[in-house]
Amino acid sequence: MAKAIEITDANFDEIANSGKTILVDFWAEWCGPCKMIGPMVDELAGEYDGKAVVGKLNVDTNPNTAMKFGVRSIPTLLVIKDGQVVDKQIGAVPKSVLAGKLSAHV
């Protein structure tokens, strides 16, 4: 089963310029709601394999990208297309909500 890729400050621009829609899960190890949605994000990575890039960015180890997008609370999930944020979800939600946001842009 596919898993979400690890997105870092170092590889973010390369991924953002891949030409594909990206779902980025901004999370941290100590965040309870982040742990709740983590498995859903991995499932979406499998379901959208080849259609979109689904990844997770740990805000504790990659603060620059989180700051660049003004992420102040986690989990925050951004849908990015052509380098621009086209949708945003703050807080844990059902997988169907995330799938809907991603589907609208692939």
N, CA and C of each residue as an Amber inpcrd file, in Angstrom:
protein
   318
   0.8360000  -1.1990000   0.0000000   0.0000000   0.0000000   0.0000000
   0.8740000   1.2540000   0.0000000   0.5030000   2.2030000  -0.8010000
   1.2680000   3.4500000  -0.8760000   1.1170000   4.2220000   0.4290000
   2.1550000   4.9320000   0.7650000   2.1190000   5.8070000   1.9350000
   2.4090000   7.2230000   1.4690000   1.9810000   8.1710000   2.2830000
   2.2900000   9.5680000   1.9840000   3.8030000   9.7490000   2.0080000
   4.3080000  10.5710000   1.0990000   5.7460000  10.8210000   1.0740000
   6.1160000  11.8210000   2.1590000   7.3820000  11.8060000   2.5430000
   7.8530000  12.7840000   3.5190000   8.2710000  14.0360000   2.7710000
   7.6260000  15.1340000   3.1310000   7.9650000  16.4150000   2.5260000
   8.7810000  17.1990000   3.5410000   9.8610000  17.8200000   3.0680000
  10.7440000  18.5790000   3.9420000  10.9620000  19.9760000   3.3570000
  11.5890000  20.8300000   4.1620000  11.9630000  22.1500000   3.6420000
  12.8570000  21.9830000   2.4190000  13.7090000  20.9530000   2.4440000
  14.6870000  20.7520000   1.3670000  14.0450000  20.2990000   0.0520000
  13.0000000  19.4600000   0.1230000  12.4370000  18.9280000  -1.1280000
  11.1060000  19.5670000  -1.5180000  10.5990000  20.5080000  -0.7390000
   9.2680000  21.0680000  -1.0050000   9.1560000  21.7120000  -2.3790000
  10.1030000  22.5800000  -2.7390000  10.0060000  23.2950000  -4.0190000
  10.0110000  22.3300000  -5.1970000  10.8410000  21.2920000  -5.1090000
  10.8990000  20.2930000  -6.1780000   9.5470000  19.5960000  -6.3370000
   8.9250000  19.2530000  -5.2210000   7.6140000  18.5900000  -5.2530000
   6.5450000  19.5660000  -5.7510000   6.6070000  20.8050000  -5.2710000
   5.6080000  21.8140000  -5.6580000   5.6690000  22.1210000  -7.1520000
   6.8340000  21.9530000  -7.7490000   6.9940000  22.2480000  -9.1710000
   6.8700000  21.0060000 -10.0480000   6.3190000  19.9420000  -9.4990000
   6.2080000  18.6750000 -10.2410000   5.0980000  18.7100000 -11.2880000
   4.2380000  19.7360000 -11.2140000   3.1330000  19.8180000 -12.1670000
   1.8910000  19.0780000 -11.6890000   1.9950000  18.3790000 -10.5610000
   0.8420000  17.6520000 -10.0200000   0.2400000  18.4310000  -8.8600000
  -1.0270000  18.1530000  -8.5900000  -1.6710000  18.7020000  -7.4070000
  -1.0750000  18.0030000  -6.1880000  -0.8720000  18.7500000  -5.1170000
  -0.2660000  18.2060000  -3.9060000  -1.2010000  18.4080000  -2.7260000
  -1.3170000  17.3750000  -1.8910000  -1.9730000  17.5030000  -0.5900000
  -0.8630000  17.3900000   0.4440000  -0.6640000  18.4560000   1.2210000
   0.3690000  18.4530000   2.2570000  -0.3000000  18.4690000   3.6180000
   0.0640000  17.4780000   4.4350000  -0.4150000  17.3800000   5.8150000
   0.6800000  17.9420000   6.7150000   0.4420000  19.1290000   7.2790000
   1.3760000  19.7090000   8.2490000   1.0370000  19.1290000   9.6070000
   1.9900000  18.4330000  10.2290000   1.7270000  17.6810000  11.4570000
   2.9290000  17.7540000  12.3960000   2.7600000  17.1840000  13.6020000
   3.8600000  17.0340000  14.5540000   3.6080000  15.7830000  15.3870000
   4.6870000  15.2170000  15.8930000   4.6360000  13.9770000  16.6730000
   3.7290000  14.0980000  17.9010000   3.7110000  15.2630000  18.5300000
   2.9850000  15.4620000  19.7880000   1.5090000  15.8270000  19.5900000
   1.0640000  15.9110000  18.3450000  -0.2930000  16.3880000  18.0320000
  -1.2720000  15.2160000  17.9250000  -2.2090000  15.1380000  18.8560000
  -3.1970000  14.0530000  18.8590000  -4.0510000  13.9920000  17.5980000
  -4.7050000  15.0970000  17.2130000  -5.5270000  15.0720000  15.9970000
  -4.7130000  14.7050000  14.7510000  -3.4210000  15.0750000  14.7380000
  -2.5560000  14.7230000  13.6010000  -2.4370000  13.2040000  13.4810000
  -2.3170000  12.5500000  14.6280000  -2.1930000  11.0890000  14.6240000
  -3.4980000  10.4390000  14.1620000  -4.6210000  11.0960000  14.4280000
  -5.9140000  10.5640000  13.9800000  -6.0280000  10.5900000  12.4560000
  -5.5790000  11.6640000  11.8320000  -5.7550000  11.7590000  10.3760000
  -4.5920000  11.1690000   9.5900000  -3.4740000  10.8960000  10.2450000
  -2.3110000  10.3330000   9.5640000  -2.6300000   9.1190000   8.7010000
  -3.3240000   8.1000000   9.2590000  -3.6560000   6.9210000   8.4420000
  -4.5530000   7.2590000   7.2470000  -5.4490000   8.2390000   7.4050000
  -6.3180000   8.6440000   6.2870000  -5.4970000   9.2720000   5.1710000
  -4.4920000  10.0590000   5.5500000  -3.6290000  10.6980000   4.5600000
  -2.8620000   9.6180000   3.7930000  -2.4020000   8.5840000   4.5060000
  -1.7130000   7.4720000   3.8350000  -2.6500000   6.7570000   2.8550000
  -3.9080000   6.5610000   3.2580000  -4.8830000   5.9140000   2.3650000
  -5.1030000   6.7570000   1.1070000  -5.2040000   8.0710000   1.2810000
  -5.3870000   8.9590000   0.1260000  -4.1820000   8.8790000  -0.8090000
  -2.9840000   8.7040000  -0.2350000  -1.7740000   8.5820000  -1.0620000
  -1.9170000   7.3950000  -2.0070000  -2.4760000   6.3070000  -1.5130000
  -2.6890000   5.1350000  -2.3560000  -3.7790000   5.3630000  -3.3920000
  -4.8670000   5.9780000  -2.9630000  -6.0110000   6.1830000  -3.8500000
  -5.7110000   7.1930000  -4.9710000  -4.8270000   8.1480000  -4.7010000
  -4.5130000   9.1830000  -5.6930000  -3.1450000   8.9780000  -6.3300000
  -2.5790000   7.7830000  -6.1400000  -1.2660000   7.4790000  -6.7100000
  -1.2920000   7.7060000  -8.2190000  -0.3660000   8.5180000  -8.7220000
  -0.3180000   8.8230000 -10.1500000  -1.1450000  10.0320000 -10.5420000
  -2.1000000  10.4280000  -9.6860000  -2.9560000  11.5710000  -9.9950000
  -2.5610000  12.8170000  -9.2090000  -2.0600000  12.5930000  -8.0010000
  -1.6750000  13.7010000  -7.1200000  -0.5410000  13.2330000  -6.2210000
   0.1540000  14.1840000  -5.6350000   1.1980000  13.8780000  -4.6650000
   0.6120000  14.1150000  -3.2780000   0.6920000  13.1180000  -2.4230000
   0.1810000  13.2450000  -1.0570000   1.3620000  13.0700000  -0.1110000
   1.5780000  14.0720000   0.7380000   2.7300000  14.0080000   1.6260000
   2.4710000  14.6360000   2.9760000   3.3910000  14.3490000   3.8860000
   3.3190000  14.8760000   5.2460000   4.5740000  15.6790000   5.5300000
   4.3840000  16.8190000   6.1890000   5.4960000  17.6720000   6.5520000
   5.4790000  17.8850000   8.0570000   6.5290000  17.4400000   8.7320000
   6.6490000  17.6010000  10.1820000   7.0740000  19.0490000  10.4650000
   6.2000000  19.8080000  11.1300000   6.4640000  21.2340000  11.3480000
   7.6080000  21.4700000  12.3340000   7.8800000  20.4940000  13.2080000
   8.9690000  20.6600000  14.1750000  10.3380000  20.5750000  13.5070000
  10.4560000  19.7390000  12.4860000  11.7480000  19.5670000  11.8220000
  11.8390000  20.3640000  10.5130000  10.7170000  20.9140000  10.0560000
  10.6930000  21.6880000   8.8070000   9.9010000  22.9820000   8.9890000
  10.4040000  23.8880000   9.8270000   9.6240000  25.0970000  10.1490000
   9.5140000  26.1020000   9.0040000  10.4710000  26.0990000   8.0650000
  10.4660000  27.1330000   7.0180000   9.2570000  27.0380000   6.1040000
   8.9220000  25.8350000   5.6590000   7.7760000  25.6720000   4.7640000
   6.4860000  25.9960000   5.5060000   6.3890000  25.5730000   6.7610000
   5.2000000  25.8850000   7.5660000   5.0350000  27.4020000   7.7060000
   6.1310000  28.1090000   7.9530000   6.0720000  29.5730000   8.0720000
   5.6960000  30.2180000   6.7500000   6.2490000  29.6930000   5.6570000
   5.9720000  30.2350000   4.3220000   4.4690000  30.2410000   4.0300000
   3.7620000  29.2050000   4.5030000   2.3190000  29.1080000   4.2510000
   1.4740000  29.5890000   5.4300000   2.1130000  30.1590000   6.4410000
   1.3780000  30.7180000   7.5720000   0.6530000  29.6820000   8.4030000
   1.2110000  28.4880000   8.4870000   0.5810000  27.4240000   9.2800000
   0.8050000  27.7250000  10.7590000  -0.2980000  27.9600000  11.4740000
  -0.2140000  28.3030000  12.8920000  -0.8050000  27.2350000  13.7920000
  -1.6850000  26.4150000  13.2530000  -2.2450000  25.3310000  14.0550000
  -2.2140000  24.0630000  13.2210000  -2.0770000  22.9440000  13.9080000
  -1.9920000  21.6750000  13.1900000  -3.0280000  20.7160000  13.7570000
  -3.5150000  19.7750000  12.9860000  -3.1180000  19.5820000  11.5980000
  -3.7040000  20.6450000  10.6680000  -2.8940000  21.0590000   9.7270000
  -3.3530000  21.8880000   8.6110000  -3.0400000  21.1110000   7.3450000
  -4.0180000  20.9900000   6.4760000  -3.8110000  20.3110000   5.1960000
  -4.0550000  21.3140000   4.0830000  -3.0680000  21.4310000   3.2090000
  -3.1770000  22.3540000   2.0850000  -3.2120000  21.5730000   0.7830000
  -4.0810000  22.0060000  -0.1260000  -4.0770000  21.4850000  -1.4870000
  -3.3910000  22.5610000  -2.3200000  -2.2900000  22.1760000  -2.9660000
  -1.4800000  23.1210000  -3.7260000  -1.4360000  22.6880000  -5.1860000
  -1.7260000  23.6310000  -6.0560000  -1.6890000  23.3610000  -7.4930000
  -0.9150000  24.4940000  -8.1510000   0.0370000  24.1500000  -8.9980000
   0.8650000  25.1490000  -9.6860000   1.4940000  26.1300000  -8.6980000
   1.9100000  25.6190000  -7.5370000   2.5770000  26.4450000  -6.5390000
   1.6640000  27.3160000  -5.6980000   0.3540000  27.2710000  -5.9690000
  -0.6110000  28.1070000  -5.2450000  -1.5190000  27.2490000  -4.3710000
  -1.8470000  27.7530000  -3.1830000  -2.7970000  27.0550000  -2.3150000
  -4.1890000  27.2360000  -2.9070000  -4.8530000  26.1220000  -3.2370000
  -6.1900000  26.1960000  -3.8240000  -7.2690000  25.7280000  -2.8520000
  -6.8530000  25.0970000  -1.7580000  -7.8090000  24.7010000  -0.7220000
  -7.0430000  24.4590000   0.5630000  -7.7720000  24.5470000   1.6870000
  -7.1310000  24.4570000   2.9930000  -8.0980000  23.8100000   3.9790000
  -7.5640000  22.9800000   4.8600000  -8.3650000  22.3920000   5.9290000
  -7.5560000  22.4670000   7.2120000  -8.1250000  23.1020000   8.2280000
  -7.4650000  23.1580000   9.5250000  -8.2470000  22.2760000  10.4800000
  -7.5430000  21.3510000  11.1320000  -8.1780000  20.4370000  12.0800000
  -8.5460000  19.1210000  11.4360000  -8.8090000  18.1410000  12.3000000
  -9.1340000  16.8010000  11.8240000 -10.5570000  16.7610000  11.2600000
 -10.7010000  16.1180000  10.1200000 -12.0020000  15.9540000   9.4700000
 -12.0800000  14.5360000   8.9130000 -13.2830000  14.0690000   8.5480000
 -13.3870000  12.7470000   7.9320000 -12.6110000  12.6770000   6.6140000
 -12.1680000  11.4950000   6.2780000 -11.4090000  11.2770000   5.0470000
 -12.1790000  11.7660000   3.8280000 -13.4920000  11.6110000   3.8180000
 -14.2930000  12.0190000   2.6580000 -14.1610000  13.5130000   2.3770000
 -13.9900000  14.3170000   3.4230000 -13.8190000  15.7640000   3.2410000
 -12.4950000  16.0420000   2.5310000 -11.4420000  15.3750000   2.9740000
 -10.1270000  15.5610000   2.3520000 -10.1400000  15.0720000   0.9110000
 -10.7720000  13.9240000   0.6760000 -10.8520000  13.3670000  -0.6780000
 -11.5980000  14.3320000  -1.6090000 -12.6480000  14.9430000  -1.1080000
 -13.4180000  15.8930000  -1.8980000 -12.6020000  17.1060000  -2.2880000
 -11.8200000  17.6200000  -1.3350000 -10.9860000  18.7970000  -1.6100000
  -9.9210000  18.4510000  -2.6450000  -9.3300000  17.2700000  -2.5250000
  -8.2790000  16.8570000  -3.4610000  -8.8810000  16.5820000  -4.8350000
 -10.0120000  15.8790000  -4.8810000 -10.6590000  15.5350000  -6.1520000
 -11.0150000  16.7580000  -6.9770000 -11.3600000  17.8410000  -6.2930000
 -11.7690000  19.0550000  -6.9960000 -10.6360000  19.6750000  -7.8020000
  -9.3860000  19.2590000  -7.5250000  -8.2520000  19.9270000  -8.1600000
  -7.3310000  18.9810000  -8.9410000  -7.7280000  17.7190000  -9.0970000
  -6.8810000  16.8080000  -9.9000000  -7.4860000  16.5790000 -11.2690000
